[in-house]
Amino acid sequence: MKLTEILNSGKISLSFEVFPPKTDTAFESVKLATEEIAKLRPSFMSVTYGAGGGTSKYTLDIAKDIKENYGVPTLAHLTCVSSTRETVHEKIEAIKAAGVSNVMALRGDLTPELEGKDRCGWAYRHAVDLIRELKESGADFCIGGACYPEIHPESANQKEDIKYLKEKVDAGCEFLTTQMFFDNNLLYNFLYKIREAGITVPIVAGIMPITNANQVERAIKLSGSFMPHRFKSLVDKFGSDPDAMKQAGIAYATDQIIDLFANNITNVHVYSMNKPDVAEKIMANLSDMIGK
């Protein structure tokens, strides 16, 4: 199933993100965790690719297992940073062979060894290059891309950021998933601006439940996320108590999602970090709203 069928249905959808293992020895435990999330019957699940493609060989194994054995539509991430065209073409063929219809086209994070290197000779310098390659490959994929309500870290300003985002959509990107955010007003403002710029594809709101205090610093580093005073107070109060912090983080994320649903943002994606218990509690909190 192509995800645009779900995202354009007008019904509330809730999806979860998982990541593949970094080593062979961790594969079974990660597979089990992703299967537990699949048993919750989310609208779909996305499987990440890993910085520099380091865990790419497991991405399709997880995506295929979820789709074939649990009937949950899957979205396979594909990055192109420093990749050759031959490598990307091989990955495209592998995705087709696995029967996965949905691809999240990303440039990918720059690993420390790639930071500061001259990118002029790279086959793909930006995600839009990968989107064009996917369209030109002839594969019948539903292509998704990423967007940043708080501006991509490498963009000079939001106007420039939205211009590049429009290029991705014009190249064939059929939906966009946001980077995590912790203040819904940032998303509402962003949506107004991109719609004004002519970007009309479905937007999937990305929510990260912060279940331990150590995640805060990483979230800020990854996305430059603005942390509202209300959220900072939560971490200050409960950050030193793991159980309380997990409960508070799930409650905060749930509250964000309910507000999004109430304001007609029907598609929400949860960065669940291979944590079935977190996914289960969020799903339970929203059980009577999902599918409405």
C-alpha positions in Angstrom: 0.0 0.0 0.0 1.2 3.5 -0.9 1.2 5.8 2.1 -0.5 8.6 0.2 -3.7 6.4 0.4 -3.5 6.7 4.2 -2.3 10.2 4.4 -4.9 11.6 2.0 -7.8 9.7 3.6 -8.8 12.4 6.0 -8.8 9.9 8.8 -6.5 10.2 11.8 -3.3 8.1 11.4 -0.6 7.3 13.9 2.7 5.7 12.8 5.9 4.7 14.5 9.6 4.8 13.6 12.1 2.1 14.4 15.7 1.7 13.6 17.7 -1.4 12.5 20.5 -2.9 14.6 24.1 -1.8 14.3 25.5 -5.4 14.6 24.5 -8.9 13.6 24.3 -9.9 17.3 21.7 -7.3 18.0 19.4 -8.2 15.1 17.1 -10.6 16.9 16.5 -8.3 19.9 15.8 -5.4 17.6 13.6 -7.5 15.3 11.6 -8.6 18.4 11.1 -4.9 19.5 9.9 -3.9 16.1 7.5 -6.8 15.9 6.0 -5.8 19.3 5.3 -2.3 17.9 3.9 -3.9 14.7 1.4 -5.9 16.8 -0.1 -2.6 17.9 -1.4 -2.2 14.3 -0.2 1.4 13.6 -1.1 3.1 10.4 2.4 2.4 9.1 6.0 2.0 10.4 9.2 3.6 9.0 12.6 1.9 9.3 15.6 4.2 9.3 18.8 3.8 7.3 21.6 4.9 9.7 24.2 7.7 9.4 26.2 7.2 6.2 24.2 4.0 5.5 26.0 2.2 8.2 23.0 0.0 9.1 21.4 -0.1 5.7 21.7 -3.8 5.1 19.2 -4.4 8.0 16.7 -1.8 7.0 14.9 -3.9 4.4 15.1 -7.1 6.5 13.1 -5.2 9.2 10.7 -3.5 6.8 10.0 -6.7 4.9 9.3 -8.7 8.1 6.8 -6.0 9.4 5.0 -5.9 6.1 4.8 -9.6 5.3 4.3 -11.0 8.8 2.2 -8.3 10.4 0.4 -6.6 7.5 1.6 -3.2 8.5 2.6 -0.8 5.6 6.2 0.1 5.8 8.4 3.0 4.7 12.0 2.3 4.1 14.5 5.1 4.5 17.2 5.6 1.9 20.1 8.0 2.1 22.5 9.1 -0.5 25.3 11.0 1.3 28.6 10.2 -0.4 27.0 7.3 -2.3 27.8 6.4 -5.9 25.0 6.1 -8.5 25.7 2.4 -8.7 25.2 1.9 -5.0 21.9 3.8 -5.0 20.7 1.8 -8.0 21.5 -1.4 -6.2 19.5 -0.2 -3.2 16.6 0.8 -5.3 16.5 -2.7 -6.9 16.7 -4.3 -3.4 13.7 -2.2 -2.2 11.7 -3.2 -5.2 12.6 -6.9 -4.7 11.5 -6.7 -1.1 8.1 -5.5 -2.2 8.3 -2.2 -0.3 6.3 0.5 -2.0 7.3 3.5 0.1 10.7 5.2 0.3 11.8 8.1 2.6 14.4 9.9 0.5 17.0 11.7 2.6 20.5 13.1 2.1 21.5 11.5 5.4 23.5 12.8 8.3 27.1 13.8 7.7 29.3 11.5 9.8 32.4 13.1 11.4 34.7 11.8 8.7 32.5 13.5 6.0 32.2 16.9 7.8 34.0 19.6 6.0 34.8 17.5 2.9 34.4 18.9 -0.6 31.1 17.6 -1.9 31.5 18.8 -5.5 32.3 15.3 -6.8 29.5 13.6 -5.0 26.8 12.1 -7.2 24.2 13.3 -4.7 24.7 16.4 -2.7 21.1 16.9 -1.5 17.9 14.9 -1.0 16.4 16.4 -4.1 19.1 14.6 -6.2 18.0 11.3 -4.7 14.3 12.1 -5.3 15.0 12.8 -9.0 17.0 9.5 -9.2 14.1 7.6 -7.7 11.6 9.1 -10.1 13.9 8.5 -13.1 14.5 4.9 -12.1 11.0 4.0 -13.2 10.3 2.3 -9.9 6.7 2.9 -8.8 7.5 4.2 -5.3 5.6 6.6 -3.1 8.4 9.0 -2.1 8.5 10.9 1.1 10.9 13.6 2.3 11.9 15.5 5.5 11.0 19.0 6.5 12.0 21.2 9.4 9.5 23.4 11.2 12.4 25.2 12.8 14.6 25.5 9.7 17.2 23.0 8.5 20.4 23.5 10.4 22.3 24.3 7.2 19.8 26.8 5.8 20.4 30.5 6.1 16.8 31.3 6.9 13.3 29.8 6.7 12.5 31.5 3.3 15.5 29.7 1.8 14.6 26.5 3.5 11.0 26.5 2.1 12.4 27.3 -1.4 14.5 24.1 -1.3 11.5 22.2 0.2 9.4 23.2 -2.8 12.1 21.9 -5.1 11.9 18.5 -3.4 8.1 18.4 -3.9 8.4 19.6 -7.5 10.9 16.8 -8.1 8.4 14.1 -7.0 8.2 14.1 -3.2 4.6 13.1 -2.4 4.6 13.7 1.4 6.7 15.3 4.0 7.5 14.2 7.6 8.7 16.9 10.0 11.7 16.8 12.3 10.7 16.6 15.9 9.3 19.7 17.6 8.0 20.4 21.1 5.9 23.4 20.6 2.9 22.9 18.3 2.6 26.6 17.4 5.9 26.2 15.5 4.3 23.6 13.3 1.1 25.7 12.7 3.2 28.7 11.7 5.3 26.5 9.4 2.3 25.0 7.7 0.8 28.4 7.0 4.1 29.5 5.3 4.6 26.3 3.2 1.0 26.3 2.0 1.4 29.9 1.0 4.5 28.8 -1.0 2.4 26.3 -2.9 3.4 23.1 -1.1 0.2 21.1 -0.8 1.4 17.5 -0.2 0.4 15.8 3.1 2.5 16.8 6.1 3.2 14.2 8.8 3.9 15.7 12.2 6.9 14.1 13.9 6.7 13.7 17.7 9.5 12.5 19.9 8.5 11.3 23.4 11.4 12.3 25.7 11.5 9.5 28.2 14.8 10.3 29.8 16.7 13.5 30.5 19.7 12.5 28.4 17.5 12.6 25.3 17.0 16.4 25.6 20.6 17.3 24.7 20.6 14.9 21.7 17.2 16.2 20.5 18.6 19.8 20.5 21.7 18.7 18.7 19.8 16.8 16.0 17.2 19.3 15.2 17.9 22.5 17.0 14.5 22.1 18.6 13.1 24.9 20.7 12.3 23.7 24.2 9.3 25.4 25.7 9.5 26.5 29.3 6.7 24.0 30.2 8.8 21.2 28.8 12.0 22.4 30.6 10.1 22.5 33.9 9.0 18.9 33.3 12.6 17.8 32.8 13.8 19.8 35.8 11.2 18.2 38.0 11.3 14.6 36.9 14.6 14.2 35.0 16.4 12.5 37.9 13.6 9.9 38.4 13.6 7.5 35.4 10.1 6.1 35.9 8.5 9.5 36.5 10.4 11.0 33.6 9.2 8.3 31.3 5.6 8.8 32.4 5.8 12.6 32.1 7.5 12.4 28.7 4.7 10.1 27.3 2.1 12.4 28.8 3.7 15.5 27.1 3.9 13.7 23.8 0.3 12.5 24.1 -0.9 16.1 24.9 1.0 17.4 21.8 -0.7 14.7 19.6 -4.2 15.4 20.9 -3.7 19.1 20.2 -2.6 18.3 16.7 -5.6 16.1 16.1 -7.9 18.7 17.5 -6.4 21.2 15.0 -7.0 18.9 12.0 -3.4 17.7 11.7 -4.5 14.1 11.0 -1.2 12.4 10.4 1.3 12.0 13.3 4.5 10.0 13.3 6.1 9.0 16.6 9.8 8.6 16.9 9.4 5.6 19.2 13.1 4.6 19.2 12.4 0.8 19.3 10.5 1.1 22.6 7.4 -1.0 22.4 6.3 0.1 25.9 6.3 3.7 24.9 4.5 3.0 21.6 1.9 0.9 23.5 1.2 3.6 26.1 0.8 6.4 23.5 -1.4 4.2 21.4 -3.6 3.3 24.4 -3.9 7.0 25.3 -5.2 7.7 21.8 -7.2 4.5 21.2 -10.6 6.1 20.8 -9.3 8.8 18.5 -7.3 6.7 16.0 -9.1 6.0 12.7 -11.8 8.6 13.4 
